[in-house]
Amino acid sequence: MAMVYEALLLVGPLLVLVFVYSFVVDFSDRADPGLATIKRIGLQLTIAGALMFYFVWSWTDGRCTLPMQTLGLKLITTAGDHPNIRTAAMRALLAIPSVLFGVGFLWAIFDRDSQTLHDRLAGTRLIYVPLNRIL
């Protein structure tokens, strides 16, 4: 549920990012068609970088994304601490194939702690924090 909510919230900012990128690099029909592939790859890297920055920043220092806050979810390390930048970046990178191929969620069904594969590998876990309680 948090992933669907997250996707809905990120559509708007990503559309603005794509518009600004398209304006800056001139994605018009008049542009050089030989550079189209390079511009497309640049756009994909820009979107990936923006998403990585958003999630890594949101998961460090005790912060959480708006959907996580709304649903009462908190990301912690297996030791119970707030994740640092390295741990959050590792979780974000590992989550890409885990989410795209569904392996991480299938893993969670059979995992003894119900952790996804990317959480298990990154040393993190999602916990439920009741909305009226602050950690």
C-alpha positions in Angstrom: 0.0 0.0 0.0 2.8 2.4 0.8 4.4 1.8 -2.6 1.2 2.7 -4.4 0.7 5.8 -2.3 4.4 6.7 -2.9 4.0 6.3 -6.7 0.9 8.5 -6.7 2.7 11.3 -4.8 5.9 11.1 -7.0 4.1 11.4 -10.3 3.7 15.2 -10.1 7.3 16.1 -9.1 8.7 13.7 -11.7 6.6 15.2 -14.4 8.0 18.6 -13.5 11.5 17.2 -13.5 10.9 15.7 -17.0 9.5 19.0 -18.3 12.5 21.0 -17.0 14.9 18.4 -18.4 13.2 18.3 -21.8 13.3 22.1 -21.9 16.9 22.3 -21.0 18.2 19.6 -23.4 15.8 20.5 -26.2 13.8 17.4 -26.8 12.0 19.1 -29.7 11.6 17.7 -33.3 14.2 20.3 -34.4 16.9 18.8 -32.2 19.7 16.6 -33.6 18.2 13.1 -33.9 21.6 11.5 -33.4 21.6 12.8 -29.8 18.1 11.4 -29.0 19.5 8.2 -27.4 22.0 10.1 -25.3 19.2 12.5 -24.2 16.9 9.6 -23.3 19.6 7.9 -21.2 20.3 11.2 -19.5 16.7 11.6 -18.7 16.5 8.1 -17.2 19.6 8.7 -15.1 18.2 12.1 -13.9 15.0 10.4 -12.8 16.8 7.5 -11.2 19.1 10.0 -9.4 16.2 12.1 -8.2 14.4 9.1 -6.8 17.6 7.8 -5.1 18.1 11.2 -3.5 14.5 11.3 -2.3 14.5 7.9 -0.8 17.9 8.0 0.8 17.3 11.4 2.3 13.9 10.3 3.5 15.2 7.2 5.2 18.1 8.7 7.1 18.2 10.5 10.4 14.9 9.1 11.6 12.9 10.7 8.7 10.3 8.9 6.7 8.3 9.5 3.5 4.8 10.8 3.7 3.2 7.4 2.9 5.3 5.8 5.6 4.3 8.4 8.1 0.6 8.1 7.1 0.6 4.3 7.4 2.7 4.4 10.6 5.8 2.7 9.1 9.4 3.4 10.2 12.7 2.2 8.7 15.3 1.0 11.2 18.4 -1.1 11.1 18.4 -4.6 12.6 20.2 -3.1 15.6 17.3 -0.7 16.1 19.1 2.5 15.0 18.2 5.0 12.3 19.8 4.0 9.0 22.8 6.0 7.8 23.3 7.2 4.2 25.2 4.1 3.2 22.6 1.7 4.5 19.7 3.7 3.0 21.5 3.9 -0.4 22.2 0.1 -0.2 18.5 -0.6 0.5 17.4 1.7 -2.3 19.7 0.0 -4.8 18.8 -3.5 -3.7 15.1 -2.6 -3.8 15.1 -1.9 -7.6 15.5 -5.5 -8.8 13.7 -6.8 -5.7 10.6 -4.7 -6.5 10.8 -5.0 -10.3 11.0 -8.7 -10.4 8.8 -9.4 -7.3 11.5 -11.5 -5.7 11.7 -9.4 -2.6 8.0 -9.8 -1.8 8.0 -13.5 -2.5 10.9 -13.8 -0.2 8.9 -12.0 2.5 6.2 -14.6 2.4 8.7 -17.3 3.4 11.1 -15.3 5.6 10.8 -16.1 9.3 10.7 -12.3 10.1 8.6 -11.4 7.1 11.4 -9.2 5.8 11.8 -8.4 2.1 15.0 -9.6 0.4 16.3 -6.0 0.1 15.7 -5.3 3.8 17.4 -8.6 4.7 20.5 -7.8 2.6 20.7 -4.2 3.6 20.3 -4.9 7.3 17.1 -2.9 7.7 13.5 -3.6 8.6 10.2 -1.8 8.5 8.4 -1.5 11.8 4.9 -0.4 12.6 4.7 2.6 14.9 1.2 3.5 16.0 0.3 7.0 14.7 -0.2 8.5 18.2 3.2 7.3 19.4 6.5 9.1 18.5 9.8 7.3 18.5 
